[in-house]
Structure formats: C-alpha cells, structure tokens
Amino acid sequence: MNKVNEKTINKIRHTIELLRVQHSNIHGSQEQQWIQEHLTDKKLKQEVLNLSIVAFHILSVLESGEQTGIEIAEKINVTRGGVTRAAKKLLQYDLIVATKHSDDKKKIYYSLTDDGKKLAKVHDQMHETIKRELVDKLTAKYSMDDLKIVARFLNDLYLLESKF
C-alpha cells in the first residue's frame, strides 16, 4: 500500500475508534441529559440518572406490547443477562411489571407501567430528533451519491470486522 493510501486508511480507522470511544463513554450521559430536559415529572427526571442505555431501549421495545426477556434481547441485540440486569432496575423504579402466564410458569413477561410509557415516549422522541438532525446536516453537506458511497463503505467495514 502506498503512503497516501495508508495515511488515509489510518485516518479512517482513527476516526472510527474515536466514534466508538465517544459512544461507549458519554453516549449514555448525553441521552440521559436530553431525556431529563424533556421530562416534566420530577421523579422520572431523577430516575433517568440511574438507568442504562439498555434500560431505555427495553422501554422502547415494550411499547409494542408484553414480551419475554429473550424476545427483548433479540430485538435490541444484547445478552439475556443484560436484559435481566436492566429489567431489575426498571422493576425497582416501577417502570415495568413482570408477570408469568398460567400456561407457562417458566417465562417472565415484561410490560410497561404508565411511567414506563412516558419515559419510552421521550426516549423515542430523542432518537427521532437525533435522526432528523443527522439527515438534515449530512444531506446539506454531502450529495446523495457521496452518502451512498459512505453507506457502502461502512457496511463493508462492518462485514470485514465481523469476521474477527
């Protein structure tokens, strides 16, 4: 690989690493801050600080109705243990309820409480706002052809990295 290509590839890898670090370190606190600013309920504002990103995504998934931990884990791409840990916090703050059906006593089904619905709604609004801003800013700066190249590149990168 020539020097120019190597330099460009290293810059891309470095930027992707920065994105990963930023996402894992402060993404949660940024989401929590946004959600807090858009809630009116004082009790929920305080509880937001004690919830993980996984917990917020569980709330959003449960908007479509009652689900088991396994179903939730598959939908948000986390381990069952991750769902269980987050669900314990959500149960502690009365944001979800856990029930067992009479026909299957082994499975635990989770569903939203009224407060859980409020928090899920604000979490969804946050993601919609982020998505809208991202689309507006990127389409203002780059052509659709540019964005298609970036999308293909990121997909190729994902496929390459998933082999390791």
NORRAQUI-V720721 format. One record per backbone hydrogen bond with DSSP energy under -0.5 kcal/mol. NH is the residue of the N-H (numbers start at 1). CO is the residue of the C=O. If there is no record, write none. Layout:
# NORRAQUI-V720721
NH/CO ; NH/CO
This chain:
# NORRAQUI-V720721
6/2 ; 7/3 ; 8/4 ; 9/5 ; 10/6 ; 11/7 ; 12/8 ; 13/9 ; 14/10 ; 15/11 ; 16/12 ; 17/13 ; 18/14 ; 19/15 ; 20/16 ; 21/17 ; 22/18 ; 23/19 ; 24/20 ; 25/21 ; 26/22 ; 27/22 ; 27/23 ; 30/26 ; 31/27 ; 32/28 ; 33/29 ; 34/30 ; 35/31 ; 36/32 ; 37/33 ; 38/34 ; 38/35 ; 39/36 ; 42/40 ; 45/41 ; 46/42 ; 47/43 ; 48/44 ; 49/45 ; 49/46 ; 50/47 ; 51/48 ; 56/52 ; 57/53 ; 58/54 ; 59/55 ; 60/56 ; 61/57 ; 62/58 ; 63/60 ; 64/61 ; 65/62 ; 67/110 ; 69/108 ; 72/68 ; 73/69 ; 74/70 ; 75/71 ; 76/72 ; 77/73 ; 78/73 ; 83/79 ; 84/80 ; 85/81 ; 86/82 ; 87/83 ; 88/84 ; 89/85 ; 90/86 ; 91/87 ; 92/88 ; 93/89 ; 94/91 ; 95/90 ; 96/90 ; 97/111 ; 99/109 ; 101/104 ; 104/101 ; 109/99 ; 109/107 ; 110/67 ; 111/97 ; 113/95 ; 117/113 ; 118/114 ; 119/115 ; 120/116 ; 121/117 ; 122/118 ; 123/119 ; 124/120 ; 125/121 ; 126/122 ; 127/123 ; 128/124 ; 129/125 ; 130/126 ; 131/127 ; 132/128 ; 133/129 ; 134/130 ; 135/131 ; 136/132 ; 137/133 ; 138/134 ; 139/135 ; 140/136 ; 141/137 ; 142/138 ; 147/143 ; 148/144 ; 149/145 ; 150/146 ; 151/147 ; 152/148 ; 153/149 ; 154/150 ; 155/151 ; 156/152 ; 157/153 ; 158/154 ; 159/155 ; 160/156 ; 161/157 ; 162/158 ; 163/160 ; 164/161
